[in-house]
């Protein structure tokens, strides 16, 4: 007897198969669109990181009281800070020096004006709150001269504040070379998106110790010549301009040199410490809110922006690869080499790090990690509240004392 034949299972209809193909295609298109979107965001982030940018407004002037000489600003974590600061704007007066907070209602902050504003002055509402305070070397009331430092990209302007003030003429027209007697120089290196004026706050700190200060510019900072790409390399190539400044200082009487870097300038000083052919002249480093590892900064910034994790990974690959450099029209940036925590064993000079744990831009994690990795060489001075590169503004007394005490311990103070 023959077994009953099983009924054939009905196969997918042409309509069902067509729907499946459309579904797969839709998913593929969605996935492709998602990848394209992630790639676009990564490209934009990488391009932003390496592109020199001018001063960006970060607050708004709500009102000016020219009788009481106060200014009211939108309240931010920065504008509410205690201390003395600067405010860049546009109008009759494009830079205002600010004093203490006199009122804070939670939405706005009113600060004392230390730059006099007249009733008929016109000032734009958009403004950039800054830690500079001094924006011109004359404001320090110290003798200085403007000099040119020959670097691989051309002549970079700098301000030299000789320790031996008698040897320098007031202002930028002085001739001759100062500071020969002291033998100790500090080279001041500013951060990303700023100029050498950022470092003026620290010049009197060193001048009081008999140390000549050299506030330098470097490629693509808006004052110095551009590199071939016209983009930042995050310290990977800019350090050569700092090395040229060491050559200049040595040719003008420097026998021992302190490198002081602010933010990205800190990364440049660490690269100089590692790769300079003049390492024997370097006596130590002072780093203010420094970038010790760029991956730590990129990770922190991507969290602030709430970017998906793949965006960060792709951004890093774009930055440190040849194909990525072509894509963003920049230079391939060796992020591994720029990670000085990973290369902590290569550190050869004493380092003082000043960093606020609520920096808000460059997290202090890598600074702490470097201090933990090399306690024999690294002294870490932790601030709170002070934010990014505003430690002098927030607590000038402590800032000055910490640096001067460290300089004395290194045997680098030439005068008291």
Buried (B, 14 or more C-beta within 10 A) or exposed (E): EEEEEEEEEEEEEEEEEEEEEEEEEEEEEEEEEEEEEBBEBBBEBBBEBBBBEEBEBBBBBBEBEBEEBBBBBBBBEBBBBEBBBBBBBEBEBEBBBBBEBEEEEEEBBBBBBBBEBEEEEEBEBBBBBBBBBBBEBEEBEBBBBEBEBEBEBBBBBBBBBBBBBEBBEEEBEBEEBBBBBBBBBBBBBBBBBBBBBBBBBBBBBBBBBBBBBBBBBBBBBEBBBBBEBEBBBBBBBBBBBBBBBBBBBBEBBBEBBBBBBBBBBBBBBBBBBBBBEBBEBBBBBBBBBBBBBBBBBBBBBBEEEEBBEBBBEBBBBBBBEEEBBEBBEBBBBBBEBBBBBBBBEEBEBBBBBBBBBEBBBBBBBBBBBBBEBBEEBBBBBBBEBBBBBBBBBBBBEBBBEBBBBBBEEBEBBBEE
